[in-house]
Amino acid sequence: MKRSVYFDYSATTPLDKRVLNKMLPYFSDVFGNANSQHGFGRNAACAVDKARDGIAAALNCAANELFFTSGGTESDNFALRGIVKANTGKRNKVVLSPIEHDAVLSCVKDLEKDGIKIEYLNVGKDGIVDLSSAEQIIDEDTLLVCCMYANNEVGTVQPIKELCRIAHGKGALIFTDAVQAFPSIKIDVKDLGVDLLSVSAHKIHGPKGIGALYVKKGVKIDGIITGGRQENGKRGGTTNVPSVVGFSEAVEILEREREENNAYILSLKDRFIERVEREIPNARLNGDRERRVVGNANFAFLGIDGESLLFKLDLEGICASAGSACTAGSLEPSHVLISMGIEEEIAKSSIRFSFGKENTKDQIDYCVETLKKAIEELSAVPLFKGESIDKKV
């Protein structure tokens, strides 16, 4: 019987059974609309308030600084469009890294059509934003600086505190998409110094379709979804009570178990990287070796077509990714790798493996052995014609 191995935790995670059990009563028993004024509504509203308090405490912010959304994409759009809409005036520039999630990049392109000036920070081959370029590009015309806390493709962790210092020194606001960072990095918005931050439940074994945006008190932001006064008047729409409750439960479990899970997942990743680099010729780790989230290993297999390799892995029951699930189906090489200065042929040979707490060492070893066999079968038609490249970026 064919094995089934899931190594795509950066795309999504399985719902924790404890989270599901917490959610179940709010589908049928406590089913009221949280904005209704009767007892059924008040019971639902009480659950939402408790959940908001729990998530806010984990992020070290006030409950009224946290707004529920449908997920990371909406949170990112809310941050960008809401800030631009609410802060028309002299400042009309948005500065961002070119390796942002497509939810940010696509939104910014739309804002550019409306007259907002856009400038991009430089990113090194290690996948880390160049702070010297930030010092030069962020100026008195800059309204907002956007840089994701941890990259969704190569896992690199960005110097957000330093970017905050630069942005605030010029009077600009700063927003970070922390969706990929939240699972493994303890987030304290006050310590980071950010003005806005987005998180999503389905990356931390919570339900899909629920996320949140932190907005620092005093920051002017407009809503982008109208039609109701929910979320303090900033986001219309009936509150998704079961998912809000599930999100809070997932956060509570995460905060309690993160350290233990991180140690275990890191041991799996280290085993995978060590075996791949030792046993597979022309395998190169993309992104900084140390400054990355614990579960990410993005490899280029030089001379091999990444999509063909993914197909062979899938036939053997191994689920991995060529990059972000949100851009799956694109024939273009990863914009993240290209922005890092990696050649197109190498980018097209790259695979993202992302590990979680349910994975095992046996699965790691099975994947490496399957990779070796698949690469051997595919290597008869080499696609990469450049010189060999050092594995250590």
Secondary structure, 3 states (H helix, E strand, C coil): CCCCEECECCCCCCCCHHHHHHHCHHHHCCCCCCCCCCHHHHHHHHHHHHHHHHHHHHHCCCHHHEEEECCHHHHHHHHHHHHHHHCCCCCCEEEECCCCCHHHHHHHHHHHHCCCEEEECCECCCCCECHHHHHHHCCCCEEEEECCCECCCCCEECCHHHHHHHHHHCCCEEEEECCCCCCCCCCCHHHHCCCEEEEEHHHCCCCCCCEEEEECCCCCCCCCECCCCCHHHCECCCCCHHHHHHHHHHHHHHHHHHHHHHHHHHHHHHHHHHHHHHHCCCEEECCCCCCECCCEEEEEECCCCHHHHHHHHHHCCEECECCCHHHCCCCCCCHHHHHCCCCHHHHCCEEEEECCCCCCHHHHHHHHHHHHHHHHHHCCCCCCCCCCCCCCC
